Amino acid sequence: MSRAKLLILFAVVLLASCKQQYNAPINTSSYLHDELFPSHLSVVVETGEQVFAINDDMKKFVNRRVKTMETKSGQIRELAEGIFRRSNTDLLYQNDANTVATETFANQAANCLSLTIMTYALADYAGFGVSFQQVMIPELWVRRDSTSLLNRHVNLKLFEKPNASVVVVNRHDFEVDFNILERKRRYPKRIITKERVLAMFYNNKGVDALIDENHDMAYAYFKKGILTDAYLVDNYTNLGIMYRRLGHHDYAEQNYTLALKIEPGDGTTLENLAALYTATGRHAEAVSIQRELQNKRLSNPYYHYLLGEQALEKNELLMARKHFRRAIDLHRSNHEFYFAMARTLYLLGDKKGTQRYLNLARKHSETEQEELHYAQKLNSFSQLQ
């Protein structure tokens, strides 16, 4: 999954967004408060050049892929397929593995945004045209360390670059998308800049630090994201969450208000604003926002998955089962939903149901690693019976 994140600290944190154009000048210094985080200047934040840099091993990988193909379109296809083969066999998907391109290429774990950044760097070195695209999917949550993260989805379009001496006729574009589930769907897409993706990367790193309660590091990354792309709401919203957690409610509200000017109706920012209203005693305003969001989210399978996970954490097993069942009814090809249902049924003592949903999770797994994971779960479960 190519993702950028927001947290839901219930409140919700953002992983990457872009909507209607908001072009009013933004005085970013009004939303940054360096005095609260005196150690943030000692944090070494990756530069844009470091994030997208490639090394000799990466160059060799590209050269091996493209040298056998005579046409540009053939070279693009061969590189894209080579990257997919490598990511499917050598890399473990890990949501919190936010790494620069060279680390992603070398490591055994990466998330989708990191894979997308790596692919951009490889394709750019190969001389191909390459554009980032934001895919306008419904709100999609994942869970990490008892925290809800809202994922936004980004992919790539590769194409042959035109030049002064060559006119490209019937150009073939190749879409590179590491989210298998979303590749099967046709959501609207919007071209976004390299700077926006870089700001998403900084936002993700800030979220990681915020989850670890490393506030100075989180601030350094959110600040860098804001200075890189002042119109990406995620960094403002997540920084607002941190302000609220630390008791700076006025600063938090200021950030949320700006985020909603940039992206009116953004559910994540509204969720956080409602949490702030609750914390400051403005209950009627909080309830109004929550009611509006609830009505909008009831048809979103990932929302029910989120509610099910929260119910599990509270040991509300029947409520968890209800929400996971609804998530599956709305989206029947997500292996995580089936696995969540299997865990719930196991806790309820339903052995037959547990085995059934483990099999369904395995059937709908997206990678060989996931299929192996569920096979091991099934084997362990069989030995317990």
For each residue, the residues with C-beta under 8 A, 3 or more apart:
1: 93 95 111 112 151 153 178 179 182
2: 112 113 115 116 153 154 155 177 178 179
3: 15 16 95 111 112 113 151 152 153 154 204
4: 14 15 16 17 113 151 152 154 200 201 203 204 234
5: 13 14 15 16 149 150 151 152 203 204 207 234
6: 12 13 14 15 16 17 149 150 152 203 207 234 237 238 268
7: 11 12 13 14 147 148 149 150 207 210 211 238 241
8: 11 12 13 141 147 148 149 150 268 271 306
9: 12 13 147 148 241 245 272 275
10: 148 271 275
11: 7 8 241 244 271 272 275 276
12: 6 7 8 9 148 150 237 241 267 268 269 271 272
13: 5 6 7 8 9 147 149 150 207 210 234 237 238 241 268
14: 4 5 6 7 17 150 152 203 233 234 237 238 266 268 269
15: 3 4 5 6 149 150 151 152 200 203 204 207 234
16: 3 4 5 6 113 134 151 152 154 200 203 204 232 234
17: 4 6 14 134 152 232 233 234 263 266 268
18: 134 190 192 196 232 263
19: 262 263 264 266
20: 263 264
21:
22: 231 261 262 263
23:
24: 261
25:
26: 31 230 231 258
27: 30
28: 31 32 226 227 230
29: 32
30: 27 254
31: 26 28 226 236 239 251 254 255 258
32: 28 29 223 226 239
33: 36 37 243 248 251
34: 37 38 40 41 223
35: 38
36: 33 219 246 248
37: 33 34 40 215 216 219 220
38: 34 35 41 216
39: 42 43 216
40: 34 37 43 216 217 219 220 223
41: 34 38 220
42: 39 216
43: 39 40 216 217 220 221
44:
45: 202 205 220 221 224
46: 50 51 100 201 205
47: 50 51
48: 51 52 194 195 198 228
49: 52 53
50: 46 47 53 100
51: 46 47 48 100 101 117 198 201
52: 48 49 100 101 117 120 121 124 194 198
53: 49 50 100 101 102 121
54: 58 59 101 102 105 121 122 125
55: 58 59 102 105
56: 59 60
57: 60 61 105 106
58: 54 55 61 62 101 102 105 121 122 125
59: 54 55 56 62 63 125
60: 56 57 63 64
61: 57 58 64 65 82 86 105 122
62: 58 59 65 66 79 122 125 126
63: 59 60 66 67
64: 60 61 67
65: 61 62 68 75 78 79 82
66: 62 63 69 75 78 79 126
67: 63 64
68: 65 78
69: 66 74 75 77 78
70: 74
71: 74 75
72: 75 76 128 160
73: 76 77 160 172
74: 69 70 71 77 78
75: 65 66 69 71 72 78 79 126 128
76: 72 73 79 80 123 126 128 158 159 160 172 174
77: 69 73 74 80 81 174
78: 65 66 68 69 74 75 81 82
79: 62 65 66 75 76 82 83 122 123 126 128 158
80: 76 77 83 84 119 158 174 176
81: 77 78 84 85
82: 61 65 78 79 85 86
83: 79 80 86 87 118 119 122 176
84: 80 81 87 88 176
85: 81 82 88 89
86: 61 82 83 89 90 91
87: 83 84 90 91 110 115 178
88: 84 85 91 367 368
89: 85 86 368
90: 86 87 108
91: 86 87 88 107 108 109 110 115
92: 108 109 110 369
93: 1 109 110 111 112 367 369
94: 97 109 110 111
95: 1 3 111 142 144 149
96: 111 144 208
97: 94 104 107 109 110 111 114
98: 111 113 114 201 204 205 208
99: 103 104 107 110 114
100: 46 50 51 52 53 103 104 114 117
101: 51 52 53 54 58 104 105 114 117 118 120 121 122
102: 53 54 55 58 105 106
103: 99 100 106 107 114
104: 97 99 100 101 107 110 114 115 117 118
105: 54 55 57 58 61 101 102 118
106: 57 102 103
107: 91 97 99 103 104 110
108: 90 91 92
109: 91 92 93 94 97
110: 87 91 92 93 94 97 99 104 107 114 115 118
111: 1 3 93 94 95 96 97 98 114 115 204
112: 1 2 3 93 115 116 153 154 178 179
113: 2 3 4 16 98 116 117 154 197 200 201 204
114: 97 98 99 100 101 103 104 110 111 117 118 201
115: 2 87 91 104 110 111 112 118 119 178
116: 2 112 113 119 120 132 154 155 156 176 178 197
117: 51 52 100 101 104 113 114 120 121 197 201
118: 83 101 104 105 110 114 115 121 122
119: 80 83 115 116 122 123 156 176
120: 52 101 116 117 123 124 130 132 156 194 197
121: 52 53 54 58 101 117 118 124 125
122: 54 58 61 62 79 83 101 118 119 125 126
123: 76 79 119 120 126 128 130 156 158
124: 52 120 121 127 128 130
125: 54 58 59 62 121 122
126: 62 66 75 76 79 122 123
127: 124 161
128: 72 75 76 79 123 124 158 159 160 161
129: 158 159 160 161
130: 120 123 124 156 157 158 159
131: 156 157 159 191
132: 116 120 154 155 156 191 192 193 194 196 197
133: 154 155 156 157 175 189 190 191 192
134: 16 17 18 152 153 154 189 190 192
135: 153 154 155 177 182 187 188 189
136: 187 188 189 190
137: 140 152 153 182 185 187
138: 300 302
139: 150 267 268 297 300 302 303
140: 137 150 151 153 302
141: 8 148 149 150 151 302 303 305 306
142: 95 148 149 151
143: 146 147 148 149 306 309
144: 95 96 147 149 211
145: 211
146: 143 313
147: 7 8 9 13 143 144 211
148: 7 8 9 10 12 141 142 143 306 309 310
149: 5 6 7 8 13 15 95 141 142 143 144 207
150: 5 6 7 8 12 13 14 15 139 140 141 267 268
151: 1 3 4 5 15 16 140 141 142
152: 3 4 5 6 14 15 16 17 134 137 200 234
153: 1 2 3 112 134 135 137 140 179 182 187
154: 2 3 4 16 112 113 116 132 133 134 135 192 197 200
155: 2 116 132 133 135 175 176 177 178 179 189
156: 116 119 120 123 130 131 132 133 175 176 177
157: 130 131 133 173 174 175 176 191
158: 76 79 80 123 128 129 130 173 174 175 176
159: 76 128 129 130 131 171 172 173 174
160: 72 73 76 128 129 168 171 172
161: 127 128 129
162: 166 167 168
163: 166
164:
165:
166: 162 163
167: 162
168: 160 162 171
169:
170:
171: 159 160 168
172: 73 76 159 160
173: 157 158 159
174: 76 77 80 157 158 159
175: 133 155 156 157 158 183
176: 80 83 84 116 119 155 156 157 158
177: 2 135 155 156 182 183
178: 1 2 87 112 115 116 155
179: 1 2 112 153 155 182 183
180: 183 184 366 367
181: 184 185 333 334 366
182: 1 135 137 153 177 179 185 187
183: 175 177 179 180
184: 180 181 333
185: 137 181 182
186:
187: 135 136 137 153 182
188: 135 136
189: 133 134 135 136 155
190: 18 133 134 136
191: 131 132 133 157
192: 18 132 133 134 154 196 197
193: 132 196 197 229
194: 48 52 120 132 197 198
195: 48 198 199 228 229
196: 18 132 192 193 199 200 229 232
197: 113 116 117 120 132 154 192 193 194 200 201
198: 48 51 52 194 195 201 202 228 229
199: 195 196 202 203 225 226 228 229 232 234 235
200: 4 15 16 113 152 154 196 197 203 204 225 232 234
201: 4 46 51 98 113 114 117 197 198 204 205 225
202: 45 198 199 205 206 221 222 224 225 228 235
203: 4 5 6 14 15 16 199 200 206 207 221 222 225 232 234 235 238
204: 3 4 5 15 16 98 111 113 200 201 207 208
205: 45 46 98 201 202 208 209 221
206: 202 203 209 210 217 218 219 220 221 222 225 235 238 239
207: 5 6 7 13 15 149 203 204 210 211 218 238
208: 96 98 204 205 211 212
209: 205 206 212 214 215 217 218 221
210: 7 13 206 207 213 214 215 218 238 241 242
211: 7 144 145 147 207 208
212: 208 209 217
213: 210
214: 209 210 217 218
215: 37 209 210 218 219 242 246
216: 37 38 39 40 42 43 219 220
217: 40 43 206 209 212 214 220 221
218: 206 207 209 210 214 215 221 222 238 242
219: 36 37 40 206 215 216 222 223 239 242
220: 37 40 41 43 45 206 216 217 223 224
221: 43 45 202 203 205 206 209 217 218 224 225
222: 202 203 206 218 219 225 226 235 238 239 242
223: 32 34 40 219 220 226 227 235 239
224: 45 202 220 221 227 228
225: 199 200 201 202 203 206 221 222 228 229 232 234 235
226: 28 31 32 199 222 223 229 230 232 235 236 239
227: 28 223 224 230
228: 48 195 198 199 202 224 225
229: 193 195 196 198 199 225 226 232
230: 26 28 226 227
231: 22 26 262
232: 16 17 18 196 199 200 203 225 226 229 235 236
233: 14 17 236 237 259 262 263 266 269
234: 4 5 6 13 14 15 16 17 152 199 200 203 225 237 238
235: 199 202 203 206 222 223 225 226 232 238 239
236: 31 226 232 233 239 240 255 256 258 259 262
237: 6 12 13 14 233 234 240 241 255 256 259 266 268 269 272
238: 6 7 13 14 203 206 207 210 218 222 234 235 241 242
239: 31 32 206 219 222 223 226 235 236 242 243 255
240: 236 237 243 244 251 252 253 254 255 256 259 269 272 276
241: 7 9 11 12 13 210 237 238 244 245 252 272
242: 210 215 218 219 222 238 239 245 246
243: 33 239 240 246 248 249 251 252 255
244: 11 240 241 247 248 249 252 272 275 276 279
245: 9 241 242
246: 36 215 242 243
247: 244
248: 33 36 243 244 251 252
249: 243 244 252 253 276 279 280
250: 253 254
251: 31 33 240 243 248 254 255
252: 240 241 243 244 248 249 255 256 272 276
253: 240 249 250 256 257 273 276
254: 30 31 240 250 251 257 258
255: 31 236 237 239 240 243 251 252 258 259
256: 236 237 240 252 253 259 260 269 272 273 276
257: 253 254 260 261
258: 26 31 236 254 255 261 262
259: 233 236 237 240 255 256 262 263 266 269
260: 256 257 263 264 265 266 269 270 273
261: 22 24 257 258 264
262: 19 22 231 233 236 258 259
263: 17 18 19 20 22 233 259 260 266 269
264: 19 20 260 261
265: 260 270
266: 14 17 19 233 237 259 260 263 269 270
267: 12 139 150 270 271 293 296 297
268: 6 8 12 13 14 17 139 150 237 271 272
269: 12 14 233 237 240 256 259 260 263 266 272 273
270: 260 265 266 267 273 274 289 292 293
271: 8 10 11 12 267 268 274 275 289 293
272: 9 11 12 237 240 241 244 252 256 268 269 275 276
273: 253 256 260 269 270 276 277 289
274: 270 271 277 278 285 286 289 290 293
275: 9 10 11 244 271 272 278 279 286
276: 11 240 244 249 252 253 256 272 273 279 280
277: 273 274 280 282 283 285 286 289
278: 274 275 281 282 283 286
279: 244 249 275 276
280: 249 276 277
281: 278
282: 277 278 285 286
283: 277 278 286 287
284: 287 288
285: 274 277 282 288 289
286: 274 275 277 278 282 283 289 290
287: 283 284 290 291
288: 284 285 291 292
289: 270 271 273 274 277 285 286 292 293
290: 274 286 287 293 294
291: 287 288 294 295
292: 270 288 289 295 296
293: 267 270 271 274 289 290 296 297
294: 290 291 297 298
295: 291 292 298
296: 267 292 293 300
297: 139 267 293 294 300 303
298: 294 295 303
299: 330
300: 138 139 296 297 303 304 330
301: 304 305 326 327 328 329 330 331 334 337
302: 138 139 140 141 305 306 327 331
303: 139 141 297 298 300 306 307
304: 300 301 307 308 323 324 326 327 330
305: 141 301 302 308 309 323 324 327 334 336 337 340
306: 8 141 143 148 302 303 309 310
307: 303 304 310 311 319 323
308: 304 305 311 312 319 320 321 322 323 324 327 340 344
309: 143 148 305 306 312 313 320 340
310: 148 306 307 313 314
311: 307 308 314 316 317 319 320 323
312: 308 309 315 316 317 320 340 343 344 347
313: 146 309 310
314: 310 311
315: 312
316: 311 312 319 320
317: 311 312 320 321 344 347 348
318: 321 322 348
319: 307 308 311 316 322 323
320: 308 309 311 312 316 317 323 324 340 344
321: 308 317 318 324 325 341 344 345 348
322: 308 318 319 325 326
323: 304 305 307 308 311 319 320 326 327
324: 304 305 308 320 321 327 328 337 340 341 344
325: 321 322 328 329 341
326: 301 304 322 323 329 330
327: 301 302 304 305 308 323 324 330 331 334 337 340
328: 301 324 325 331 332 334 337 338 341
329: 301 325 326 332
330: 299 300 301 304 326 327
331: 301 302 327 328 334 337
332: 328 329
333: 181 184 364
334: 181 301 305 327 328 331 337 338 364
335: 338 339 360 361 362 363 364 365 366 370 374
336: 305 339 340 361
337: 301 305 324 327 328 331 334 340 341
338: 328 334 335 341 342 357 358 360 361 364
339: 335 336 342 343 357 358 361 374 377
340: 305 308 309 312 320 324 327 336 337 343 344
341: 321 324 325 328 337 338 344 345 353 357
342: 338 339 345 346 353 354 355 356 357 358 361 377
343: 312 339 340 346 347
344: 308 312 317 320 321 324 340 341 347 348
345: 321 341 342 348 350 353 354 357
346: 342 343 349 350 351 354 381
347: 312 317 343 344
348: 317 318 321 344 345 353
349: 346
350: 345 346 353 354
351: 346 354 355 385
352: 355 356
353: 341 342 345 348 350 356 357
354: 342 345 346 350 351 357 358 381
355: 342 351 352 358 359 378 381 382
356: 342 352 353 359 360
357: 338 339 341 342 345 353 354 360 361
358: 338 339 342 354 355 361 362 374 377 378 381
359: 355 356 362 363 378
360: 335 338 356 357 363 364
361: 335 336 338 339 342 357 358 364 365 374 377
362: 335 358 359 365 371 374 375 378
363: 335 359 360
364: 333 334 335 338 360 361
365: 335 361 362 370 371 373 374
366: 180 181 335 370
367: 88 93 180 370 371
368: 88 89 371 372
369: 92 93 372 373
370: 335 365 366 367 373 374
371: 362 365 367 368 374 375
372: 368 369 375 376
373: 365 369 370 376 377
374: 335 339 358 361 362 365 370 371 377 378
375: 362 371 372 378 379
376: 372 373 379 380
377: 339 342 358 361 373 374 380 381
378: 355 358 359 362 374 375 381 382
379: 375 376 382 383
380: 376 377 383 384
381: 346 354 355 358 377 378 384 385
382: 355 378 379 385
383: 379 380
384: 380 381
385: 351 381 382
